[in-house]
Structure formats: C-alpha cells, structure tokens
Amino acid sequence: MKPRIDLSVILSGLGYARLSEQRRRTLLLVGGISLAVHVAALIVFGSWVVIRSFLDERTVFTAPPPLKTYEPRKLEHQIKVSKRQRSSSRPAVMPRMVATKPSSLAMPEIKVDPKVVRTSFQPKFKAITGLGLGAGLGHGYGLGGFGEGVSAFDFFGIRGRGEKIMICVDCSISMVDDQRGGFEGYARVKARLGQVIDALSERTLFNVVAFGEAGQTFRDEMVPATEANKRDAKKFMMPFNSSLSNLGLTSGNVRPVDFGRKASGGTTRLDLALTAAFMQGADTILIISDGIPRTRKELTADQQAAWNARLEEWQKANAEALRAYEAAVANIQYRTERVWVPPQPARLTEDGYRPATEGHWETRRVGDRPHPPRPEPPQMPDHMRWWTLEDFVEHFTLLHEQCYVKKGKKPPTVHAIGYGIDKEGADFLQAFTKKYNGSFRRISRIN
C-alpha cells in the first residue's frame, strides 16, 4: 500500500523537491493554465468596465433659473387693479395685431420685357380646368406639359402617350375585302378604335379623320375627349363600309395645302389625313390602313409634254401593227353561243363591290379573237403616276416647318397599323413612321 502524501508537504519546498519529475511538470502545467485563465478574465472584465464607463452617459443636473418673485405690496396692488377692471363697464383692452402698410414694403425689382414673352398656344375652344407643368397659367392646358391632359393608349398593340391625338382611319373599299374579314372584320376594326377613344382622358384633345378617295374629319379642330365627344366620334365612324350603300369615301372636308407636292386625286389618300393632323397640331398620329397610299401626281406642263411625245413616238413605231389590228376587228364574224358562267364569290373591283353570284347559263354574242393582238402602249411608270415615299417625306417636311417649327412645337409622333397589308404597303408605312419616331405593326385580321 502506497504511503499517503500530505498536501502541505508537497507545497513546501522540501516536499516539492521530493516529487518526481513527472509530477513536477503536471503541477507546473496546471499552475500555468490557472494563471492564464485568471489573467484573461481580468483583461475581459477590466475592458468591459472601462468601455462601459465611456459609453454611459453622465447624469448632469442643471439648476433651473430662479422663479420671478414679486414684492408683497406690488402683487397686492396688481390683483386689486385686475378686479376693478373686470367689474368696470368699459370694454376690456384686447391685444391687437399690427401689420406693416403695403406701401412700406420694399419689393425686389423684376426686370421683364413683356414683348419677349410669346406663346403660340391660342385655343379657340372653351378652356377646361386642369393642371399642367408647362408654361401655362396654373389652370388650363399648358404648353407641352405632362399633366392631366396626357393619355396613355393601346393602339392594336402599340402603346404610347399623347396630349393631342389624331386617329386616321382608312375607309377605302379594299378594307372590307374577304381576306380581311369583309364587313364584319371592318366592324371589329371600328370597335377597337372605339376602345382607343374611350380610354382617352377627358382633358386630352383628339379628332378622327377618315380617308379613301377623299378625307373627312370628325370635327374641324381638336376637341376635348368628353363623354359626349367620344360618343359622337364613334357615331361618326359607324357608317363607313357598313353596307353596300356606304362603301368608301368619295368626298370630304379636307383640302390639300397650297404648297409642296401637288396631287390630282387618287385612292387611299393618306396624304389628306396627314394634312388634317398636321394642320390641327396633333402631337400623336395613329394610322390604320391596308395598303400603300395612291396619291396621283399632278404633272407639270413639261412632264406632260414629255409623256405625250413618248406616246407619239410609240404610235409611229407601231403604226402598221395598229392598222392590222383595226382591220382584223372590222372583219370579225360573230355568232351566238350559250355559255356557262361558274359561280363567283363576292369581290371588290375598281367599279365597286360585286356580290356573290350563282352559276348559270348565258347567251352571248361571241366572235373570234383578232389576230395579231393589239400592241400594248407604254405604261406611265409609278414614280410619275403616284407619290413615292420621297414625295411624302418632302411634302410633309414642308408642312412640318409651317405647322410645328415656326410655332416652336416638337414634331409629331406617327404610329401605323398595316391591316392585311402587302409588302409594298408595309415597307412604305414602316419607313414613314420611322421618319417620325413612331412604331409600325402588321396584323392580318382582327378577331
């Protein structure tokens, strides 16, 4: 049995010396760890106390100012005077507010030459109260402001904003072609346009112009988008291409301007619709059409003389062939035959709308086709017959100068929808809308 070792002997120098080397290392290790723990704890708690002493706010007591005291005799006198005033029949003295006379105020001098202040905004209609951020007088439409008169629109998928909106509707006969849905398809077009009109803000100015062989506006000038004007605008569009008795547009109130390119009629007169929009100062123009505009050029005297000379040269070169054809026509032998006419679908021609017909027999006077055939005369090239894109751009650049630049207005934005349009018409509208920072979208039919 091992002898018991007294702790006091171990801690004494004699006892420590008698311990083995292993026990000495163990005691040193335990003592070092204990010392390190106590030092670390001292550092942590000491730091916490020091930091807290800096963070804690010191309580500072400030003595309030001494209360105002009154001498006994003065206080007694004031109380007596106050009681006598309350019992007196004379009116009590009330405090008064005194303002400085207006003539005593010195206003800063404002140096403004009234001749320099100009505006091109001269509305002819009754103003409607509104707020704008332009150069208005606080109420009204403002000048180019972004206030309550600006409306957002969704024009067959083209989204934008406008303050003075002109809607240009193609009502030519081709708009009710079978490939575009006929009369029902065009009725859906007008219904969608009615939705665009209904979404306009009441303080937005708008107008509608229909164009075919002529141009007709809903109103002679822009009108506010009130409920009554919206309803009347939809009634204005309703009759166009609604039945066989209301096909196309052959007369209207839009007249061409006296400068720029000259026109002598045509079909799909987009030039007249754009003229109305420019003249009324529209900042947003929305177009729906099914083809390239056909505005017939008005030839100058020199151009007409040159073309007549070319026709005379052709007649001289083909004189013999023309005489042979005329002789063959004079000697044609005619006979009567019964001919079966197959059924024909409803279709549009240059003469108007032709309804569908059933197959039937007809008795006709038939003659042999003359031989040789008649020589075909030269056709006037399209760039001489119709306005080209360059002609449109040149003409409306001049109109833009007159209606916008000289009045200090920014150019309008032009958006267009190609409704069942061919490639030639789509290329035309896309290029024209790009010229006026607008968008073009092509749709085949409206469901």
C-alpha positions as CSV (number, residue, x, y, z in Angstrom):
1,M,0.0,0.0,0.0
2,K,1.4,3.4,-1.0
3,P,2.0,5.9,1.7
4,R,-0.3,8.9,1.9
5,I,1.3,12.2,1.0
6,D,0.4,15.3,2.8
7,L,-0.5,18.4,0.6
8,S,1.3,20.8,2.9
9,V,4.5,18.8,2.5
10,I,4.1,18.9,-1.3
11,L,3.6,22.6,-1.5
12,S,6.6,23.2,0.7
13,G,10.0,23.4,-0.8
14,L,11.2,20.2,0.7
15,G,8.1,18.3,-0.5
16,Y,8.3,19.7,-4.0
17,A,11.9,18.6,-4.2
18,R,11.0,15.1,-3.3
19,L,8.4,14.8,-6.0
20,S,9.2,13.0,-9.3
21,E,9.9,14.8,-12.5
22,Q,6.6,13.9,-14.0
23,R,4.5,15.3,-11.1
24,R,6.6,18.5,-11.2
25,R,5.6,19.0,-14.9
26,T,2.0,18.3,-14.1
27,L,1.9,20.9,-11.3
28,L,3.6,23.5,-13.5
29,L,1.1,22.9,-16.3
30,V,-1.9,23.2,-14.0
31,G,-0.5,26.3,-12.4
32,G,0.2,27.9,-15.8
33,I,-3.2,27.2,-17.1
34,S,-4.8,28.7,-13.9
35,L,-2.7,31.8,-14.1
36,A,-3.6,32.3,-17.9
37,V,-7.3,31.9,-17.1
38,H,-7.2,34.4,-14.3
39,V,-5.2,36.9,-16.5
40,A,-7.6,36.5,-19.4
41,A,-10.6,37.0,-17.1
42,L,-9.1,40.1,-15.6
43,I,-8.4,41.6,-19.1
44,V,-12.0,40.9,-20.3
45,F,-13.8,42.2,-17.2
46,G,-11.4,45.1,-16.9
47,S,-12.0,46.1,-20.6
48,W,-15.8,45.8,-20.1
49,V,-15.7,48.2,-17.1
50,V,-13.5,50.7,-18.9
51,I,-15.7,50.6,-22.1
52,R,-18.9,51.0,-20.1
53,S,-17.5,54.0,-18.3
54,F,-17.0,55.7,-21.7
55,L,-20.4,54.7,-23.1
56,D,-22.6,55.5,-20.2
57,E,-24.0,59.0,-20.3
58,R,-23.2,61.1,-17.3
59,T,-26.1,62.5,-15.4
60,V,-25.8,66.2,-15.2
61,F,-28.1,68.2,-13.0
62,T,-28.7,71.8,-14.1
63,A,-30.3,74.1,-11.6
64,P,-33.4,75.9,-13.0
65,P,-33.4,79.7,-13.1
66,P,-34.8,81.3,-10.0
67,L,-38.5,81.9,-10.1
68,K,-39.6,85.5,-10.5
69,T,-40.9,86.8,-7.3
70,Y,-42.9,89.9,-6.6
71,E,-42.8,92.1,-3.6
72,P,-45.9,91.7,-1.5
73,R,-47.2,95.2,-1.9
74,K,-46.8,95.2,-5.7
75,L,-48.5,91.8,-6.1
76,E,-51.4,93.0,-3.9
77,H,-51.8,96.2,-6.0
78,Q,-51.9,94.3,-9.3
79,I,-54.6,92.0,-8.0
80,K,-56.8,94.9,-6.9
81,V,-56.4,96.6,-10.3
82,S,-57.3,93.4,-12.1
83,K,-60.5,93.1,-10.0
84,R,-61.6,96.7,-10.7
85,Q,-61.1,96.2,-14.5
86,R,-63.3,93.2,-14.5
87,S,-66.1,95.0,-12.6
88,S,-65.9,98.1,-14.8
89,S,-68.4,98.6,-17.6
90,R,-65.8,99.8,-20.1
91,P,-64.6,97.2,-22.7
92,A,-61.6,95.2,-21.8
93,V,-58.4,96.0,-23.6
94,M,-57.7,93.3,-26.2
95,P,-54.3,92.8,-27.8
96,R,-54.2,93.9,-31.5
97,M,-52.2,92.6,-34.5
98,V,-50.4,95.4,-36.3
99,A,-49.3,94.9,-39.9
100,T,-46.9,96.9,-41.9
101,K,-48.5,99.1,-44.5
102,P,-48.1,97.7,-48.1
103,S,-46.5,101.0,-49.1
104,S,-43.8,100.4,-46.6
105,L,-42.7,97.1,-48.1
106,A,-39.8,97.2,-50.5
107,M,-40.4,94.6,-53.3
108,P,-37.4,93.5,-55.4
109,E,-37.4,95.0,-58.9
110,I,-38.3,92.4,-61.6
111,K,-36.9,93.3,-65.0
112,V,-39.1,91.7,-67.6
113,D,-39.7,92.9,-71.1
114,P,-43.3,91.8,-71.9
115,K,-42.5,91.9,-75.6
116,V,-40.2,89.0,-75.2
117,V,-42.8,86.7,-73.7
118,R,-44.5,84.9,-76.6
119,T,-46.7,81.9,-76.9
120,S,-48.2,80.1,-79.9
121,F,-50.9,78.4,-77.9
122,Q,-54.1,80.2,-78.9
123,P,-57.0,77.8,-78.1
124,K,-60.4,78.6,-79.8
125,F,-62.4,76.3,-77.6
126,K,-63.6,76.8,-74.1
127,A,-60.9,76.0,-71.6
128,I,-61.3,73.2,-69.1
129,T,-59.8,73.4,-65.7
130,G,-56.6,71.3,-65.4
131,L,-53.1,71.3,-64.1
132,G,-50.0,71.2,-66.2
133,L,-46.3,71.6,-65.8
134,G,-45.8,73.7,-68.9
135,A,-45.8,77.4,-69.4
136,G,-49.5,77.7,-68.6
137,L,-51.1,80.0,-66.0
138,G,-51.7,77.2,-63.5
139,H,-55.0,76.2,-64.9
140,G,-55.7,75.1,-68.5
141,Y,-53.8,73.0,-70.9
142,G,-50.3,74.4,-70.5
143,L,-47.6,74.4,-73.2
144,G,-46.2,70.9,-73.8
145,G,-46.9,70.0,-70.2
146,F,-47.1,66.5,-68.8
147,G,-50.3,67.0,-66.8
148,E,-53.8,65.5,-66.7
149,G,-54.3,66.1,-70.4
150,V,-51.8,63.3,-71.4
151,S,-53.5,60.0,-72.2
152,A,-51.9,56.5,-72.5
153,F,-53.2,54.4,-75.4
154,D,-53.0,50.9,-76.7
155,F,-53.4,51.1,-80.5
156,F,-53.7,47.5,-81.6
157,G,-50.7,46.6,-79.5
158,I,-48.7,49.8,-80.0
159,R,-48.6,51.6,-76.6
160,G,-47.7,55.3,-76.1
161,R,-48.9,58.6,-74.7
162,G,-50.3,61.7,-76.3
163,E,-51.9,65.0,-75.5
164,K,-53.3,65.9,-78.9
165,I,-54.2,62.7,-80.7
166,M,-55.4,62.3,-84.3
167,I,-56.8,58.9,-85.4
168,C,-56.6,58.3,-89.2
169,V,-58.9,55.5,-90.4
170,D,-58.6,54.0,-93.9
171,C,-62.2,53.5,-95.2
172,S,-61.3,52.6,-98.8
173,I,-63.3,49.7,-100.3
174,S,-60.4,47.3,-100.0
175,M,-60.7,47.4,-96.2
176,V,-63.8,45.1,-96.4
177,D,-62.1,42.6,-98.7
178,D,-62.8,38.9,-97.9
179,Q,-59.2,38.3,-96.8
180,R,-59.7,41.0,-94.1
181,G,-63.0,39.6,-92.8
182,G,-65.4,41.6,-95.0
183,F,-67.9,43.9,-93.4
184,E,-67.7,42.0,-90.0
185,G,-63.9,42.4,-90.0
186,Y,-64.2,46.1,-90.6
187,A,-66.8,46.4,-87.9
188,R,-64.3,44.9,-85.5
189,V,-61.7,47.5,-86.6
190,K,-64.1,50.3,-85.7
191,A,-65.0,48.6,-82.4
192,R,-61.3,48.5,-81.4
193,L,-60.9,52.1,-82.4
194,G,-63.8,52.9,-80.2
195,Q,-62.0,51.3,-77.3
196,V,-59.0,53.6,-78.0
197,I,-61.2,56.6,-77.9
198,D,-63.0,55.5,-74.7
199,A,-59.6,55.2,-72.9
200,L,-58.7,58.9,-73.5
201,S,-58.6,61.2,-70.6
202,E,-61.2,63.9,-70.6
203,R,-58.6,66.7,-70.8
204,T,-56.9,65.1,-73.9
205,L,-57.6,66.7,-77.2
206,F,-58.5,64.4,-80.1
207,N,-60.0,64.1,-83.5
208,V,-60.8,61.4,-86.1
209,V,-60.2,61.6,-89.9
210,A,-61.5,59.0,-92.4
211,F,-59.7,58.7,-95.7
212,G,-60.4,56.9,-99.0
213,E,-60.6,58.9,-102.3
214,A,-61.1,61.9,-100.1
215,G,-60.7,62.9,-96.4
216,Q,-63.3,63.7,-93.8
217,T,-62.7,64.8,-90.2
218,F,-65.0,64.3,-87.2
219,R,-64.5,67.9,-86.2
220,D,-62.9,70.9,-87.8
221,E,-60.5,71.1,-84.9
222,M,-59.3,69.1,-81.9
223,V,-61.9,68.7,-79.2
224,P,-61.6,67.5,-75.6
225,A,-62.3,63.8,-75.0
226,T,-65.5,64.3,-73.1
227,E,-68.1,61.6,-72.9
228,A,-70.3,63.4,-75.4
229,N,-67.4,63.9,-77.9
230,K,-66.3,60.3,-77.6
231,R,-69.8,59.1,-78.3
232,D,-70.2,61.3,-81.3
233,A,-66.8,60.3,-82.7
234,K,-67.8,56.6,-82.6
235,K,-71.1,57.5,-84.3
236,F,-69.0,59.3,-87.0
237,M,-67.1,56.1,-87.8
238,M,-70.1,53.8,-87.7
239,P,-71.5,54.3,-91.3
240,F,-68.2,53.8,-93.2
241,N,-68.1,50.5,-95.0
242,S,-71.1,49.2,-93.0
243,S,-73.1,48.1,-96.1
244,L,-73.2,48.1,-99.9
245,S,-74.7,51.6,-99.8
246,N,-71.8,53.0,-97.7
247,L,-68.7,51.9,-99.4
248,G,-65.6,54.0,-99.5
249,L,-65.3,57.8,-99.3
250,T,-65.6,60.0,-102.4
251,S,-65.9,63.5,-100.9
252,G,-64.9,65.2,-97.7
253,N,-63.9,68.5,-95.9
254,V,-60.1,68.1,-96.0
255,R,-58.4,70.2,-98.7
256,P,-54.8,69.9,-99.7
257,V,-52.4,72.8,-98.8
258,D,-51.2,75.3,-101.4
259,F,-47.5,74.5,-101.1
260,G,-45.5,71.3,-101.5
261,R,-46.3,68.4,-103.8
262,K,-49.4,68.8,-105.9
263,A,-52.0,66.0,-106.2
264,S,-54.8,65.3,-108.7
265,G,-56.9,62.6,-106.9
266,G,-56.1,59.0,-106.2
267,T,-57.2,56.3,-103.8
268,T,-56.2,55.6,-100.1
269,R,-55.5,59.4,-99.7
270,L,-53.3,59.1,-96.6
271,D,-51.8,62.5,-97.6
272,L,-55.2,64.2,-96.8
273,A,-55.4,62.5,-93.4
274,L,-51.9,63.6,-92.5
275,T,-52.6,67.1,-93.8
276,A,-55.5,67.4,-91.4
277,A,-53.4,66.0,-88.5
278,F,-50.5,68.4,-89.2
279,M,-52.8,71.4,-89.6
280,Q,-54.5,70.8,-86.3
281,G,-51.2,70.4,-84.5
282,A,-51.5,66.8,-83.4
283,D,-48.6,65.6,-81.3
284,T,-49.5,61.9,-81.8
285,I,-50.9,60.5,-85.1
286,L,-52.4,56.9,-85.2
287,I,-52.9,55.3,-88.7
288,I,-54.6,52.1,-89.7
289,S,-54.5,51.2,-93.4
290,D,-54.4,48.2,-95.7
291,G,-52.1,49.4,-98.5
292,I,-49.7,51.8,-99.9
293,P,-51.2,55.3,-100.5
294,R,-52.1,56.1,-104.1
295,T,-51.9,59.8,-104.5
296,R,-51.9,60.7,-108.1
297,K,-49.3,63.3,-109.1
298,E,-50.2,66.5,-110.9
299,L,-47.7,66.6,-113.8
300,T,-46.1,69.8,-114.7
301,A,-46.6,71.1,-118.2
302,D,-43.1,70.0,-119.2
303,Q,-43.7,66.5,-117.7
304,Q,-47.0,66.1,-119.6
305,A,-45.4,67.3,-122.9
306,A,-42.6,64.8,-122.5
307,W,-45.0,62.0,-121.9
308,N,-47.2,63.0,-124.9
309,A,-44.1,63.0,-127.1
310,R,-43.2,59.5,-125.9
311,L,-46.7,58.2,-126.8
312,E,-46.5,59.8,-130.3
313,E,-43.2,58.0,-130.8
314,W,-44.8,54.7,-129.8
315,Q,-47.7,55.2,-132.2
316,K,-45.3,55.9,-135.1
317,A,-43.3,52.9,-134.3
318,N,-46.4,50.6,-134.2
319,A,-48.5,52.2,-136.9
320,E,-48.5,49.1,-139.1
321,A,-49.5,46.8,-136.3
322,L,-52.2,49.1,-135.2
323,R,-53.7,49.2,-138.7
324,A,-53.6,45.4,-139.0
325,Y,-55.4,45.1,-135.7
326,E,-58.1,47.5,-136.6
327,A,-58.7,45.7,-140.0
328,A,-59.0,42.3,-138.1
329,V,-61.6,43.8,-135.7
330,A,-63.6,45.1,-138.6
331,N,-63.8,41.6,-140.3
332,I,-64.7,39.6,-137.1
333,Q,-67.5,37.1,-137.7
334,Y,-69.8,36.9,-134.7
335,R,-72.0,34.0,-133.6
336,T,-74.4,33.3,-130.8
337,E,-73.5,30.8,-128.2
338,R,-74.8,29.6,-124.9
339,V,-72.1,29.9,-122.2
340,W,-71.9,28.5,-118.7
341,V,-70.9,31.1,-116.1
342,P,-69.5,29.5,-113.0
343,P,-70.4,30.8,-109.5
344,Q,-68.5,33.9,-108.4
345,P,-67.7,34.9,-104.8
346,A,-68.2,38.4,-103.5
347,R,-65.4,40.6,-104.5
348,L,-64.2,44.2,-104.8
349,T,-63.3,45.7,-108.1
350,E,-62.4,49.2,-109.2
351,D,-66.1,49.8,-110.0
352,G,-67.1,48.9,-106.5
353,Y,-68.4,45.9,-104.6
354,R,-69.8,42.9,-106.5
355,P,-71.9,40.5,-104.5
356,A,-71.6,36.7,-104.9
357,T,-73.4,35.1,-107.9
358,E,-74.5,31.5,-108.5
359,G,-73.6,29.5,-111.6
360,H,-75.9,30.0,-114.6
361,W,-76.1,29.8,-118.4
362,E,-76.0,32.9,-120.5
363,T,-76.5,33.5,-124.2
364,R,-73.7,35.7,-125.6
365,R,-72.6,37.1,-129.0
366,V,-69.1,35.6,-129.4
367,G,-66.5,36.4,-132.1
368,D,-63.1,35.1,-132.9
369,R,-60.2,37.0,-131.2
370,P,-58.5,39.1,-133.8
371,H,-55.0,38.1,-134.9
372,P,-52.5,39.6,-134.4
373,P,-53.4,41.1,-131.0
374,R,-53.3,44.9,-130.5
375,P,-49.9,46.2,-129.4
376,E,-49.8,47.4,-125.8
377,P,-48.9,51.1,-125.3
378,P,-46.3,52.0,-122.8
379,Q,-47.5,52.5,-119.2
380,M,-46.5,55.6,-117.2
381,P,-44.0,54.5,-114.5
382,D,-45.2,54.5,-110.9
383,H,-42.8,57.3,-109.9
384,M,-44.5,59.5,-112.4
385,R,-48.1,58.5,-111.6
386,W,-48.1,58.2,-107.8
387,W,-46.4,59.9,-104.9
388,T,-43.4,58.0,-103.7
389,L,-42.1,57.8,-100.2
390,E,-39.6,60.5,-101.0
391,D,-42.5,62.7,-102.2
392,F,-44.4,62.1,-99.0
393,V,-41.4,62.9,-96.8
394,E,-40.6,66.1,-98.9
395,H,-44.2,67.3,-98.8
396,F,-44.7,66.8,-95.0
397,T,-41.3,68.2,-94.2
398,L,-42.5,71.5,-95.6
399,L,-45.8,71.1,-93.7
400,H,-43.9,70.3,-90.5
401,E,-41.9,73.5,-90.9
402,Q,-45.1,75.6,-91.2
403,C,-47.2,73.9,-88.5
404,Y,-44.6,73.0,-85.9
405,V,-41.1,74.5,-86.3
406,K,-42.4,78.1,-86.8
407,K,-44.7,77.7,-83.8
408,G,-42.0,76.3,-81.6
409,K,-43.6,72.8,-81.3
410,K,-41.8,69.5,-81.4
411,P,-42.6,67.2,-84.4
412,P,-45.5,64.7,-84.1
413,T,-45.0,61.0,-83.4
414,V,-46.6,58.8,-86.1
415,H,-47.7,55.2,-85.4
416,A,-49.2,52.9,-88.0
417,I,-51.0,49.6,-88.2
418,G,-50.8,47.6,-91.5
419,Y,-54.2,45.8,-91.7
420,G,-53.8,42.8,-94.0
421,I,-51.3,44.8,-95.9
422,D,-48.9,43.7,-98.6
423,K,-45.1,44.0,-98.5
424,E,-45.0,47.2,-100.6
425,G,-47.5,49.0,-98.3
426,A,-45.9,47.7,-95.2
427,D,-42.4,48.9,-96.3
428,F,-43.9,52.3,-97.0
429,L,-45.7,52.7,-93.6
430,Q,-42.7,51.4,-91.7
431,A,-40.3,53.8,-93.3
432,F,-42.7,56.8,-92.8
433,T,-43.3,56.0,-89.1
434,K,-39.6,55.6,-88.6
435,K,-39.1,59.1,-90.0
436,Y,-41.4,60.4,-87.3
437,N,-40.1,58.3,-84.4
438,G,-43.1,56.0,-84.3
439,S,-43.8,52.3,-84.5
440,F,-45.3,50.1,-87.2
441,R,-47.2,46.8,-86.6
442,R,-48.6,44.4,-89.1
443,I,-51.8,42.5,-88.4
444,S,-53.7,40.2,-90.7
445,R,-57.2,40.1,-89.2
446,I,-58.9,41.2,-86.0
447,N,-60.9,38.6,-84.1
